[in-house]
Amino acid sequence: MSVLPLVFTSGWASGVNAYAVVLLLGLFGLTGVSDDVPQTLQRPEVLIAAGVLFLLETVADKIPYVDSVWDSAHTVIRPLAGAWVGALLAGHSGSLSDVAAGLVGGSTALASHAVKAGTRMAVNTSPEPVSNIVLSLAEDLGVGGIVSFAMFYPEAAAIICGVLLVSGLVVLVFLVSRIRRFLRRRAQRREERRMASRIQGPP
């Protein structure tokens, strides 16, 4: 079970920024910082793909409404990434079955993704860019810090992630009304665009 804290931490972080997790773990393994990183994550093509996608997410994540569209597209990707990384970590150590690790990583990533996506919807009810930029930077720094910390203190990192996850879910409950407001506004904008296209008609 020694790999479970790292699986849980990587799952939580994957739900926030999966590409950063893959990139950081791969670099930590490649540079010899940790011997627990599977070779798959250290492959050049994996690192390059994760780096490019991380840069795209860094930009998209800081633009109001674009961040929510990006989150919607990653509702499946982030949990799958968490499950994939968790299964790789377990397969590398041999101390936890791949299936169990995948479930832990994937479910944790799904929960933290829900917190992130819901928080962004609430923030976008007043779509000024400053709050998005600040929140995105905090998420990026948080993922980088917690994954780095987990390389040396996996149990402590898992506890921190557990506290953050529970706290985020509690906050999400209080943000339900703002999330509904965001969804209503988005549906209204779609309806307005649809009506405008009908009025304009074919060229």
ROPA-484709 format. One line per 4 residues: their letters; for each residue x, z, y of N, C-alpha, C. Coordinates in Angstrom, 3 decimals. Layout:
# ROPA-484709
A) X:Z:Y:X:Z:Y:X:Z:Y | ...
This chain:
# ROPA-484709
MSVL) 0.815:0.000:-1.211:0.000:0.000:0.000:0.847:0.000:1.259 | 2.168:-0.051:1.154:3.026:0.071:2.328:2.851:-1.077:3.311 | 2.369:-2.210:2.831:2.205:-3.356:3.710:0.871:-3.325:4.460 | -0.042:-2.458:4.063:-1.373:-2.428:4.659:-1.357:-2.197:6.171
PLVF) -0.561:-1.261:6.708:-0.549:-1.083:8.171:-0.156:-2.351:8.922 | 0.824:-3.082:8.416:1.250:-4.317:9.073:0.169:-5.388:8.963 | -0.522:-5.438:7.826:-1.621:-6.388:7.648:-2.745:-6.083:8.634 | -3.077:-4.807:8.765:-4.149:-4.401:9.686:-3.779:-4.729:11.126
TSGW) -2.544:-4.418:11.502:-2.087:-4.680:12.871:-2.075:-6.173:13.173 | -1.548:-6.966:12.238:-1.510:-8.414:12.457:-2.920:-8.995:12.500 | -3.845:-8.395:11.742:-5.235:-8.846:11.778:-5.863:-8.580:13.130 | -5.656:-7.363:13.653:-6.200:-7.049:14.980:-5.626:-7.987:16.040
ASGV) -4.314:-8.175:15.999:-3.651:-9.029:16.988:-4.084:-10.484:16.840 | -4.326:-10.949:15.620:-4.768:-12.330:15.394:-6.135:-12.583:16.012 | -6.979:-11.566:16.030:-8.286:-11.714:16.647:-8.207:-11.875:18.150 | -7.097:-11.459:18.741:-6.892:-11.593:20.184:-6.122:-12.871:20.501
NAYA) -5.033:-13.105:19.775:-4.207:-14.300:20.005:-3.451:-14.619:18.715 | -4.068:-15.400:17.868:-3.503:-15.690:16.545:-2.179:-16.439:16.633 | -2.076:-17.359:17.598:-0.857:-18.164:17.708:0.338:-17.310:18.103 | 0.099:-16.309:18.958:1.183:-15.409:19.346:1.670:-14.597:18.155
VVLL) 0.749:-14.192:17.293:1.122:-13.408:16.107:2.008:-14.222:15.178 | 1.578:-15.447:14.875:2.369:-16.317:13.989:3.738:-16.596:14.598 | 3.771:-16.878:15.894:5.029:-17.184:16.576:5.968:-15.977:16.575 | 5.451:-14.801:16.912:6.292:-13.608:16.971:6.811:-13.212:15.597
LGLF) 5.931:-13.193:14.611:6.365:-12.826:13.260:7.421:-13.801:12.754 | 7.189:-15.103:12.991:8.165:-16.097:12.554:9.513:-15.909:13.218 | 9.515:-15.628:14.510:10.779:-15.418:15.230:11.473:-14.142:14.783 | 10.695:-13.091:14.530:11.290:-11.840:14.048:11.954:-12.044:12.682
GLTG) 11.314:-12.830:11.835:11.905:-13.115:10.535:13.112:-14.011:10.646 | 13.025:-15.026:11.492:14.111:-15.996:11.639:15.361:-15.367:12.217 | 15.189:-14.440:13.140:16.340:-13.794:13.786:16.855:-12.574:13.030 | 16.195:-12.227:11.922:16.665:-11.113:11.120:16.211:-9.752:11.595
VSDD) 15.280:-9.712:12.551:14.775:-8.432:13.035:14.030:-7.702:11.921 | 13.320:-8.469:11.099:12.569:-7.876:9.985:12.766:-8.708:8.725 | 12.880:-8.012:7.597:12.979:-8.686:6.304:11.618:-8.822:5.634 | 10.570:-8.331:6.289:9.237:-8.334:5.694:8.424:-9.569:6.037
VPQT) 9.006:-10.480:6.815:8.270:-11.674:7.235:8.467:-12.784:6.206 | 7.389:-13.331:5.668:7.495:-14.405:4.666:8.185:-15.648:5.232 | 8.846:-16.387:4.351:9.551:-17.605:4.762:8.608:-18.654:5.343 | 7.367:-18.658:4.884:6.404:-19.637:5.381:6.252:-19.549:6.894
LQRP) 6.228:-18.337:7.424:6.055:-18.149:8.865:7.317:-18.485:9.654 | 8.440:-18.631:8.956:9.697:-18.926:9.634:10.027:-20.415:9.646 | 9.200:-21.220:9.028:9.475:-22.655:8.968:9.395:-23.279:10.351 | 10.304:-24.201:10.687:10.344:-24.792:12.030:9.027:-25.414:12.457
EVLI) 8.363:-26.150:11.546:7.121:-26.812:11.928:6.013:-25.806:12.246 | 6.028:-24.666:11.545:5.041:-23.618:11.815:5.300:-22.999:13.186 | 6.573:-22.730:13.484:6.937:-22.133:14.771:6.634:-23.077:15.931 | 6.923:-24.364:15.748:6.664:-25.341:16.818:5.163:-25.463:17.076
AAGV) 4.387:-25.582:16.002:2.929:-25.697:16.156:2.359:-24.444:16.817 | 2.812:-23.267:16.365:2.323:-22.016:16.951:2.719:-21.915:18.417 | 3.932:-22.355:18.758:4.388:-22.304:20.141:3.569:-23.196:21.059 | 3.285:-24.413:20.615:2.501:-25.353:21.424:1.080:-24.827:21.624
LFLL) 0.470:-24.358:20.538:-0.893:-23.842:20.624:-0.960:-22.557:21.445 | 0.099:-21.758:21.374:0.158:-20.541:22.197:0.172:-20.899:23.679 | 0.936:-21.917:24.043:0.979:-22.358:25.445:-0.384:-22.867:25.907 | -1.067:-23.617:25.042:-2.408:-24.098:25.384:-3.368:-22.936:25.587
ETVA) -3.282:-21.949:24.701:-4.167:-20.789:24.824:-3.840:-19.982:26.069 | -2.565:-19.894:26.411:-2.152:-19.154:27.600:-2.822:-19.712:28.848 | -2.944:-21.042:28.915:-3.586:-21.679:30.067:-5.106:-21.532:29.985 | -5.687:-21.919:28.853:-7.149:-21.905:28.704:-7.730:-20.509:28.871
DKIP) -6.980:-19.504:28.449:-7.464:-18.131:28.437:-7.603:-17.536:29.836 | -7.051:-18.201:30.837:-7.050:-17.639:32.192:-8.013:-18.367:33.138 | -8.788:-19.299:32.603:-9.726:-20.065:33.427:-11.151:-19.624:33.094 | -11.911:-19.169:34.113:-13.293:-18.737:33.855:-14.112:-19.808:33.149
YVDS) -14.916:-19.392:32.191:-15.786:-20.230:31.370:-14.999:-21.059:30.348 | -13.855:-21.602:30.735:-13.032:-22.312:29.757:-12.579:-21.342:28.670 | -12.282:-20.100:29.073:-11.856:-19.099:28.093:-12.944:-18.819:27.064 | -14.202:-18.789:27.501:-15.298:-18.543:26.560:-15.517:-19.729:25.623
VWDS) -15.347:-20.946:26.142:-15.432:-22.134:25.281:-14.317:-22.094:24.241 | -13.115:-21.725:24.687:-11.972:-21.611:23.778:-12.241:-20.557:22.715 | -12.791:-19.415:23.134:-13.102:-18.348:22.180:-14.126:-18.816:21.148 | -15.133:-19.557:21.611:-16.149:-20.055:20.677:-15.524:-20.949:19.617
AHTV) -14.606:-21.801:20.047:-13.935:-22.706:19.108:-13.051:-21.953:18.130 | -12.642:-20.735:18.498:-11.727:-19.965:17.644:-12.428:-18.860:16.855 | -13.750:-18.901:16.836:-14.487:-17.894:16.072:-14.150:-17.959:14.588 | -13.851:-19.137:14.103:-13.445:-19.309:12.701:-11.928:-19.262:12.566
IRPL) -11.217:-19.845:13.524:-9.759:-19.980:13.422:-9.058:-18.627:13.396 | -9.440:-17.726:14.300:-8.741:-16.440:14.376:-8.910:-15.587:13.122 | -10.137:-15.418:12.595:-10.258:-14.672:11.333:-9.511:-15.331:10.171 | -9.542:-16.671:10.107:-8.793:-17.351:9.047:-7.297:-17.117:9.198
AGAW) -6.816:-17.135:10.443:-5.392:-16.874:10.680:-5.034:-15.446:10.278 | -5.904:-14.491:10.619:-5.657:-13.109:10.222:-5.619:-12.942:8.713 | -6.540:-13.625:8.015:-6.566:-13.565:6.555:-5.327:-14.226:5.951 | -4.930:-15.362:6.535:-3.760:-16.101:6.036:-2.484:-15.285:6.194
VGAL) -2.280:-14.714:7.382:-1.087:-13.899:7.618:-1.091:-12.669:6.720 | -2.265:-12.028:6.594:-2.353:-10.849:5.735:-2.020:-11.158:4.287 | -2.534:-12.278:3.778:-2.244:-12.675:2.395:-0.770:-12.997:2.214 | -0.161:-13.639:3.216:1.275:-13.940:3.137:2.108:-12.663:3.114
LAGH) 1.759:-11.717:3.966:2.500:-10.455:4.007:2.386:-9.707:2.683 | 1.194:-9.686:2.111:0.988:-8.997:0.833:1.704:-9.711:-0.293 | 1.645:-11.039:-0.285:2.313:-11.798:-1.335:3.807:-11.641:-1.281 | 4.325:-11.448:-0.058:5.765:-11.287:0.111:6.226:-9.932:-0.413
SGSL) 5.438:-8.881:-0.163:5.864:-7.541:-0.550:5.471:-7.198:-1.972 | 4.385:-7.788:-2.450:3.924:-7.505:-3.799:3.244:-6.156:-3.943 | 2.992:-5.452:-2.838:2.431:-4.109:-2.930:0.913:-4.097:-2.729 | 0.328:-5.223:-2.401:-1.110:-5.299:-2.208:-1.562:-6.688:-2.614
SDVA) -2.722:-6.770:-3.260:-3.161:-8.084:-3.729:-3.441:-9.011:-2.558 | -3.211:-10.292:-2.783:-3.431:-11.287:-1.729:-4.878:-11.282:-1.250 | -5.804:-11.148:-2.181:-7.219:-11.194:-1.820:-7.587:-10.015:-0.929 | -7.163:-8.802:-1.313:-7.478:-7.609:-0.523:-6.849:-7.694:0.856
AGLV) -5.609:-8.140:0.923:-4.927:-8.262:2.212:-5.604:-9.302:3.093 | -6.030:-10.404:2.477:-6.733:-11.424:3.233:-8.036:-10.894:3.810 | -8.761:-10.095:3.024:-10.005:-9.510:3.507:-9.759:-8.544:4.655 | -8.720:-7.715:4.528:-8.392:-6.758:5.594:-7.998:-7.501:6.869
GGST) -7.072:-8.458:6.729:-6.618:-9.212:7.890:-7.720:-10.026:8.533 | -8.522:-10.695:7.716:-9.582:-11.543:8.241:-10.701:-10.760:8.893 | -11.142:-9.683:8.259:-12.244:-8.894:8.831:-11.813:-8.185:10.103 | -10.579:-7.699:10.127:-10.072:-7.046:11.339:-9.949:-8.051:12.479
ALAS) -9.470:-9.254:12.148:-9.358:-10.303:13.168:-10.734:-10.692:13.698 | -11.726:-10.771:12.825:-13.081:-11.125:13.252:-13.637:-10.075:14.208 | -13.392:-8.792:13.887:-13.898:-7.717:14.743:-13.227:-7.730:16.113 | -11.905:-7.884:16.146:-11.208:-7.890:17.434:-11.523:-9.162:18.224
HAVK) -11.761:-10.277:17.515:-12.181:-11.502:18.198:-13.536:-11.304:18.863 | -14.450:-10.620:18.173:-15.770:-10.360:18.740:-15.657:-9.529:20.015 | -14.758:-8.548:19.992:-14.540:-7.726:21.185:-13.992:-8.575:22.324 | -12.999:-9.402:22.018:-12.403:-10.249:23.063:-13.425:-11.230:23.623
AGTR) -14.111:-11.964:22.747:-15.063:-12.976:23.204:-16.201:-12.356:23.996 | -16.702:-11.220:23.539:-17.784:-10.547:24.248:-17.346:-10.032:25.606 | -16.138:-9.493:25.667:-15.617:-9.005:26.945:-15.459:-10.141:27.937 | -14.975:-11.295:27.460:-14.820:-12.457:28.345:-16.169:-12.946:28.868
MAVN) -17.191:-12.945:28.026:-18.520:-13.344:28.492:-18.999:-12.416:29.598 | -18.756:-11.113:29.424:-19.168:-10.148:30.438:-18.405:-10.355:31.736 | -17.111:-10.611:31.631:-16.289:-10.845:32.819:-16.737:-12.100:33.542 | -17.143:-13.113:32.793:-17.527:-14.397:33.386:-18.886:-14.375:34.078
TSPE) -19.586:-13.227:34.039:-20.812:-13.136:34.830:-20.488:-13.136:36.321 | -19.235:-12.729:36.675:-18.765:-12.984:38.041:-17.479:-13.761:37.931 | -17.608:-15.092:37.889:-16.508:-15.969:37.490:-15.446:-16.205:38.564 | -14.801:-15.121:39.028:-13.635:-15.311:39.884:-12.406:-15.246:38.993
PVSN) -11.354:-16.000:39.308:-10.240:-16.156:38.374:-9.357:-14.929:38.201 | -9.353:-14.014:39.183:-8.409:-12.895:39.135:-8.637:-12.026:37.909 | -9.905:-11.673:37.640:-10.193:-10.797:36.503:-9.815:-11.460:35.183 | -10.029:-12.763:35.077:-9.654:-13.479:33.853:-8.144:-13.467:33.653
IVLS) -7.415:-13.702:34.732:-5.952:-13.739:34.647:-5.404:-12.377:34.271 | -5.911:-11.321:34.923:-5.439:-9.961:34.633:-5.743:-9.586:33.191 | -6.971:-9.865:32.750:-7.368:-9.523:31.381:-6.553:-10.309:30.369 | -6.322:-11.594:30.638:-5.546:-12.424:29.719:-4.103:-11.941:29.618
LAED) -3.505:-11.610:30.748:-2.132:-11.095:30.735:-2.043:-9.780:29.964 | -3.039:-8.918:30.159:-3.064:-7.652:29.428:-3.157:-7.887:27.924 | -3.978:-8.874:27.527:-4.109:-9.194:26.100:-2.799:-9.746:25.547 | -2.167:-10.659:26.286:-0.905:-11.248:25.820:0.179:-10.175:25.662
LGVG) 0.298:-9.318:26.673:1.302:-8.252:26.617:0.975:-7.246:25.512 | -0.325:-6.973:25.343:-0.729:-6.041:24.300:-0.401:-6.553:22.910 | -0.689:-7.828:22.656:-0.374:-8.428:21.356:1.136:-8.432:21.121 | 1.882:-8.873:22.139:3.340:-8.907:21.991:3.916:-7.530:21.751
GIVS) 3.419:-6.548:22.484:3.930:-5.188:22.338:3.586:-4.567:21.000 | 2.337:-4.735:20.555:1.907:-4.078:19.320:2.543:-4.719:18.088 | 2.705:-6.055:18.102:3.348:-6.721:16.962:4.829:-6.334:16.906 | 5.481:-6.270:18.047:6.892:-5.848:18.083:7.029:-4.407:17.608
FAMF) 6.135:-3.545:18.074:6.156:-2.134:17.681:5.938:-1.984:16.178 | 5.061:-2.839:15.627:4.740:-2.763:14.200:5.932:-3.112:13.316 | 6.887:-3.870:13.844:8.068:-4.213:13.063:8.892:-2.975:12.720 | 8.816:-1.964:13.565:9.620:-0.757:13.369:8.780:0.456:12.989
YPEA) 7.548:0.513:13.487:6.667:1.648:13.205:5.281:1.136:12.814 | 5.162:0.563:11.621:3.891:-0.068:11.229:2.709:0.894:11.169 | 2.929:2.118:10.694:1.820:3.066:10.590:1.297:3.456:11.967 | 2.214:3.747:12.882:1.797:4.115:14.241:1.095:2.952:14.925
AAII) 1.598:1.738:14.709:0.975:0.556:15.315:-0.443:0.367:14.775 | -0.633:0.595:13.482:-1.959:0.448:12.881:-2.936:1.470:13.456 | -2.464:2.679:13.703:-3.328:3.706:14.299:-3.760:3.280:15.701 | -2.792:2.781:16.483:-3.106:2.314:17.848:-4.138:1.193:17.800
CGVL) -3.945:0.236:16.876:-4.888:-0.877:16.750:-6.270:-0.386:16.344 | -6.309:0.608:15.465:-7.592:1.167:15.058:-8.332:1.789:16.233 | -7.603:2.523:17.062:-8.207:3.140:18.252:-8.696:2.064:19.222 | -7.866:1.033:19.436:-8.246:-0.052:20.344:-9.478:-0.799:19.831
LVSG) -9.534:-1.002:18.521:-10.659:-1.740:17.940:-11.959:-0.963:18.091 | -11.932:0.316:17.745:-13.139:1.139:17.861:-13.567:1.251:19.321 | -12.583:1.474:20.214:-12.901:1.585:21.643:-13.505:0.286:22.161 | -12.934:-0.844:21.731:-13.457:-2.140:22.164:-14.873:-2.376:21.701
LVVL) -15.173:-1.989:20.460:-16.534:-2.168:19.943:-17.530:-1.297:20.699 | -17.104:-0.080:21.062:-17.981:0.807:21.841:-18.254:0.205:23.216 | -17.196:-0.280:23.872:-17.357:-0.909:25.189:-18.264:-2.133:25.093 | -18.128:-2.873:23.998:-18.935:-4.086:23.805:-20.422:-3.767:23.791
VFLV) -20.767:-2.641:23.207:-22.174:-2.233:23.175:-22.710:-2.061:24.596 | -21.892:-1.471:25.472:-22.324:-1.237:26.855:-22.340:-2.528:27.683 | -21.675:-3.574:27.178:-21.623:-4.832:27.909:-22.674:-5.842:27.447 | -23.559:-5.418:26.552:-24.533:-6.350:25.974:-25.363:-7.027:27.048
SRIR) -25.822:-6.276:28.044:-26.681:-6.859:29.081:-25.941:-7.933:29.874 | -24.664:-7.712:30.169:-23.892:-8.711:30.911:-23.616:-9.940:30.039 | -23.419:-9.721:28.751:-23.201:-10.842:27.841:-24.457:-11.697:27.766 | -25.632:-11.069:27.697:-26.891:-11.818:27.686:-27.049:-12.616:28.979
RFLR) -26.651:-12.016:30.101:-26.738:-12.715:31.380:-25.857:-13.954:31.383 | -24.654:-13.819:30.810:-23.748:-14.963:30.722:-24.354:-16.069:29.868 | -24.930:-15.704:28.735:-25.524:-16.697:27.843:-26.715:-17.391:28.501 | -27.512:-16.632:29.262:-28.635:-17.246:29.970:-28.142:-18.246:31.013
RRAQ) -27.086:-17.867:31.739:-26.543:-18.777:32.758:-25.974:-20.042:32.119 | -25.304:-19.884:30.996:-24.747:-21.055:30.324:-25.851:-21.981:29.833 | -26.905:-21.398:29.276:-28.027:-22.217:28.824:-28.705:-22.913:30.003 | -28.795:-22.221:31.129:-29.399:-22.817:32.322:-28.570:-23.984:32.838
RREE) -27.234:-23.823:32.850:-26.365:-24.913:33.312:-26.480:-26.123:32.392 | -26.588:-25.895:31.093:-26.750:-27.003:30.149:-28.068:-27.739:30.409 | -29.133:-26.973:30.659:-30.427:-27.582:30.919:-30.398:-28.379:32.217 | -29.703:-27.855:33.229:-29.605:-28.567:34.502:-28.841:-29.874:34.338
RRMA) -27.767:-29.836:33.554:-27.004:-31.072:33.310:-27.842:-32.084:32.533 | -28.620:-31.589:31.580:-29.460:-32.485:30.782:-30.532:-33.136:31.655 | -31.140:-32.351:32.542:-32.160:-32.884:33.429:-31.565:-33.878:34.424 | -30.360:-33.575:34.914:-29.700:-34.478:35.874:-29.389:-35.816:35.215
SRIQ) -28.967:-35.787:33.953:-28.659:-37.038:33.259:-29.922:-37.859:33.008 | -31.037:-37.173:32.788:-32.311:-37.884:32.608:-32.752:-38.565:33.904 | -32.572:-37.830:35.017:-32.992:-38.368:36.317:-32.176:-39.585:36.699 | -30.853:-39.494:36.440:-29.975:-40.591:36.795:-30.254:-41.820:35.942
GPP) -30.544:-41.579:34.686:-30.858:-42.676:33.775:-29.638:-43.514:33.471 | -29.819:-44.600:32.709:-28.698:-45.456:32.345:-28.202:-46.241:33.552 | -26.883:-46.535:33.646:-26.339:-47.287:34.781:-26.883:-48.713:34.802
